[in-house]
């Protein structure tokens, strides 16, 4: 199988992998808590998990930059190279710096709505769900980034929340919202491809 086919298939499989891994991580974590922390109150366990989320959140933040910004850097550098602004296909330092800054600003000012949807509208996320999702998401994104496989951090984390919530209590998951997100994912990739093709045709026609 060609390498490009393997990498492109990752775009469609990442969400399902994240869903399954988060479900298994939650099951394993619940099992460990019952064995080793059975004498500790649930509130205390949640407090420990919240502290653990400091590290899992850092992991997601790090891997987010490893993958999502790489996509933007590649597109910008390819455009500069194709336009003759670069003599070789090498990502300039200012492109790296700019992508990092703008991704951070976008997350800071536009990420609240995504956070509310993922944390409340799919399933009322508790520390155990957040820890499981962030743990598996950071590892998955890290491994995919090393393999050069593109993905969406938002989609991976969202699928992880679905897996962690669904394996515990299916009835509490807002499946209507899940279906809405699922169809959004389906139409995003072909929609972007169609729009890009139309714009390319127009530019080639008039320029």
NUMIZA-920608 format. One record per residue (C-alpha): residue number from 1; chain; y, x, z. Coordinates in pm, 1 decimal. Each point is the difference from the previous one (the first is absolute). Layout:
N
ROVO  lotor  bavex        yy        xx        zz
ROVO    NUM      A         Y         X         Z
...
This chain:
207
ROVO  lotor  bavex        yy        xx        zz
ROVO      1      A       0.0       0.0       0.0
ROVO      2      A     340.4     146.8     -96.3
ROVO      3      A     214.4     120.2     288.9
ROVO      4      A     290.1    -227.1     -99.3
ROVO      5      A    -232.2    -302.4      20.9
ROVO      6      A    -110.7      97.2     350.3
ROVO      7      A     359.8      41.7     114.6
ROVO      8      A     117.7    -326.1    -155.9
ROVO      9      A    -289.9    -190.9     156.0
ROVO     10      A     131.5     113.4     337.1
ROVO     11      A     306.4    -221.3     -49.7
ROVO     12      A    -222.8    -307.4      -0.4
ROVO     13      A    -257.0     112.0     259.8
ROVO     14      A     228.3     140.2     271.7
ROVO     15      A      75.5    -341.3     151.8
ROVO     16      A    -367.8     -94.2      29.0
ROVO     17      A     -90.0     337.0     150.1
ROVO     18      A     281.4     -31.8     254.8
ROVO     19      A    -113.3    -354.6      87.2
ROVO     20      A    -357.1     111.7      69.8
ROVO     21      A      86.6     320.0     187.1
ROVO     22      A     250.2    -179.0     227.1
ROVO     23      A    -260.8    -263.6      79.3
ROVO     24      A    -259.0     263.2      94.0
ROVO     25      A     253.3     205.8     198.9
ROVO     26      A      97.9    -309.4     200.6
ROVO     27      A    -365.4     -80.1      70.1
ROVO     28      A     -67.4     358.5     108.9
ROVO     29      A     314.6      16.6     212.6
ROVO     30      A     -83.0    -330.1     171.9
ROVO     31      A    -349.3     130.6      71.4
ROVO     32      A     136.6     323.4     152.1
ROVO     33      A     246.4    -192.8     216.3
ROVO     34      A    -277.7    -220.9     138.9
ROVO     35      A    -214.6     302.6      85.8
ROVO     36      A     254.7     248.7     136.6
ROVO     37      A     292.7    -218.4     109.3
ROVO     38      A    -173.3    -313.8     124.6
ROVO     39      A     145.8      43.8     349.8
ROVO     40      A     356.5      31.5    -129.1
ROVO     41      A     213.0    -310.1     -53.6
ROVO     42      A      72.1    -108.4    -359.7
ROVO     43      A     372.7      52.6      60.9
ROVO     44      A     -64.2     362.1      98.7
ROVO     45      A    -219.7      56.1    -305.3
ROVO     46      A     274.8    -142.7    -222.4
ROVO     47      A     246.5     238.2     162.5
ROVO     48      A    -224.1     296.6     -84.4
ROVO     49      A     -35.4    -122.6    -357.3
ROVO     50      A     377.2     -34.4     -34.7
ROVO     51      A      34.7     362.6     101.7
ROVO     52      A    -268.9      91.6    -250.2
ROVO     53      A     197.1    -180.9    -268.9
ROVO     54      A     270.8     265.1      31.4
ROVO     55      A    -240.2     242.2    -168.3
ROVO     56      A    -152.1    -247.1    -246.8
ROVO     57      A     349.3    -111.3    -106.6
ROVO     58      A      97.5     362.5     -56.5
ROVO     59      A    -314.0      35.9    -210.1
ROVO     60      A      92.1    -297.6    -217.5
ROVO     61      A     356.6     130.1     -39.4
ROVO     62      A    -122.1     344.2    -105.0
ROVO     63      A    -256.3    -127.9    -249.2
ROVO     64      A     248.9    -255.7    -133.3
ROVO     65      A     215.7     288.5    -114.7
ROVO     66      A    -302.6     188.7    -133.2
ROVO     67      A     -85.4    -276.8    -246.8
ROVO     68      A     279.9    -245.6     -71.0
ROVO     69      A     274.2     258.4     -49.9
ROVO     70      A    -229.0     206.4    -223.1
ROVO     71      A     -14.8    -290.4    -245.3
ROVO     72      A     379.6     -17.3     -20.6
ROVO     73      A      32.1     378.2     -32.4
ROVO     74      A    -246.8       3.3    -287.9
ROVO     75      A     179.5    -274.3    -192.6
ROVO     76      A     345.5     155.6      50.7
ROVO     77      A    -120.5     348.4     -95.3
ROVO     78      A    -183.0    -132.3    -307.3
ROVO     79      A     318.9    -178.3    -111.0
ROVO     80      A     209.3     313.4      49.9
ROVO     81      A    -253.1     211.1    -188.0
ROVO     82      A     -27.1    -249.4    -287.9
ROVO     83      A     379.0     -17.9     -23.2
ROVO     84      A      29.2     378.4     -28.0
ROVO     85      A     169.8      47.8     337.0
ROVO     86      A    -286.2     219.7     122.7
ROVO     87      A    -155.2     292.3    -186.3
ROVO     88      A    -330.9     -35.8     186.4
ROVO     89      A    -177.0    -279.9     180.5
ROVO     90      A      86.4     106.6     353.2
ROVO     91      A     142.7    -233.7     262.0
ROVO     92      A     351.2     115.9      99.1
ROVO     93      A      84.3      33.3     366.8
ROVO     94      A     278.0    -259.3     -27.2
ROVO     95      A    -249.5    -257.1    -132.0
ROVO     96      A    -230.0      60.5     297.3
ROVO     97      A     288.9     -25.0     245.6
ROVO     98      A     146.5    -311.9    -167.6
ROVO     99      A    -332.8    -186.9     -10.3
ROVO    100      A     -57.9      68.3     368.5
ROVO    101      A     348.4    -113.7      98.4
ROVO    102      A      -2.1    -317.3    -209.2
ROVO    103      A    -351.1     -97.1     111.6
ROVO    104      A     109.1      37.6     362.9
ROVO    105      A     314.7    -205.3     -62.1
ROVO    106      A    -196.5    -266.8    -186.0
ROVO    107      A    -248.3     -27.3     284.3
ROVO    108      A     280.0      -9.8     258.0
ROVO    109      A     207.0    -271.9    -167.1
ROVO    110      A    -260.5    -194.3    -198.8
ROVO    111      A    -317.4      41.9     200.7
ROVO    112      A      70.4    -257.3     270.5
ROVO    113      A    -112.1    -292.7    -212.4
ROVO    114      A    -324.5     175.8     -89.6
ROVO    115      A     -60.1      86.4     365.7
ROVO    116      A      54.9    -361.6     107.6
ROVO    117      A    -239.7    -126.2    -267.1
ROVO    118      A    -272.4     254.2      76.2
ROVO    119      A      37.1     -18.2     378.1
ROVO    120      A      47.4    -374.9      49.9
ROVO    121      A     -58.9    -216.6    -304.0
ROVO    122      A    -352.5     120.2     -83.6
ROVO    123      A    -130.2      37.8     353.2
ROVO    124      A     164.3      44.8     337.3
ROVO    125      A     -56.3     372.8      20.3
ROVO    126      A     -84.0     141.6     342.9
ROVO    127      A     -16.8     371.5      94.5
ROVO    128      A    -373.4      20.2     -75.9
ROVO    129      A      56.2    -136.8    -352.7
ROVO    130      A     301.0     224.3     -59.0
ROVO    131      A    -183.7     310.1     120.0
ROVO    132      A    -307.8     -76.4    -213.7
ROVO    133      A     205.4     -73.5    -310.4
ROVO    134      A     228.3     301.4      32.0
ROVO    135      A    -289.2     233.5      79.9
ROVO    136      A    -205.3     -97.2    -304.4
ROVO    137      A     305.1     -27.7    -228.9
ROVO    138      A     126.8     349.3      80.5
ROVO    139      A    -344.2     153.7     -61.4
ROVO    140      A     -56.7    -195.0    -322.4
ROVO    141      A     344.4      81.5    -140.6
ROVO    142      A     -38.3     366.4      99.1
ROVO    143      A    -334.7      35.7    -179.5
ROVO    144      A     121.8    -189.5    -306.7
ROVO    145      A     312.2     217.1     -14.3
ROVO    146      A    -207.3     318.0       6.7
ROVO    147      A    -203.9    -142.0    -287.1
ROVO    148      A     311.0     -86.5    -199.3
ROVO    149      A     -83.5    -371.4       0.2
ROVO    150      A     305.7    -230.3      -2.4
ROVO    151      A      27.1    -290.6     240.1
ROVO    152      A     247.5    -220.0     181.0
ROVO    153      A      38.4      65.5     371.5
ROVO    154      A     117.6    -357.3      53.7
ROVO    155      A    -309.2    -141.2    -169.1
ROVO    156      A    -234.8     228.0     193.9
ROVO    157      A     155.9     -89.2     336.5
ROVO    158      A      14.8    -371.8     -83.3
ROVO    159      A    -367.0      -2.7    -101.0
ROVO    160      A     -81.0     183.9     321.5
ROVO    161      A     172.8    -268.4     206.4
ROVO    162      A    -202.2    -264.5    -185.0
ROVO    163      A    -323.0     184.4      75.5
ROVO    164      A      78.8      60.0     367.1
ROVO    165      A     112.3    -359.5      54.8
ROVO    166      A    -271.1    -163.4    -208.4
ROVO    167      A    -288.5     175.7     172.1
ROVO    168      A     120.4    -112.0     343.9
ROVO    169      A      95.1    -364.9     -53.0
ROVO    170      A       5.8    -137.4    -352.8
ROVO    171      A     161.1    -325.4     110.0
ROVO    172      A     315.1     177.2     119.1
ROVO    173      A      63.5     168.8    -334.2
ROVO    174      A     258.1    -166.9    -224.0
ROVO    175      A    -221.3      -8.8    -307.7
ROVO    176      A     267.8    -182.6    -199.1
ROVO    177      A     227.3     300.8      39.2
ROVO    178      A    -292.8     231.2     -79.1
ROVO    179      A     -65.4    -182.2    -329.3
ROVO    180      A     371.3      13.1     -83.2
ROVO    181      A       6.3     377.2      56.0
ROVO    182      A    -325.1      45.6    -193.8
ROVO    183      A     135.0    -170.0    -312.8
ROVO    184      A     322.3     198.5      31.4
ROVO    185      A    -206.7     318.4     -14.3
ROVO    186      A    -189.6    -125.1    -305.2
ROVO    187      A     314.4     -75.3    -199.7
ROVO    188      A     201.9     304.2     110.1
ROVO    189      A    -185.3     270.5    -195.7
ROVO    190      A     -40.0    -180.7    -337.2
ROVO    191      A     350.9    -144.4      40.0
ROVO    192      A     149.5     346.7      42.8
ROVO    193      A    -201.9     127.7    -297.1
ROVO    194      A     119.0    -284.0    -225.3
ROVO    195      A     366.8      43.5      96.5
ROVO    196      A     -24.2     377.6     -51.0
ROVO    197      A    -155.5     -51.5    -342.4
ROVO    198      A     273.8    -242.1    -106.0
ROVO    199      A     277.7     233.2     119.8
ROVO    200      A    -160.7     297.3    -176.1
ROVO    201      A     -20.5    -200.6    -323.7
ROVO    202      A     365.9    -101.9      26.5
ROVO    203      A     119.1     351.3      76.6
ROVO    204      A    -202.0     140.6    -289.4
ROVO    205      A     134.8    -269.8    -230.1
ROVO    206      A     368.9      49.8      76.5
ROVO    207      A      22.7     365.4     106.9
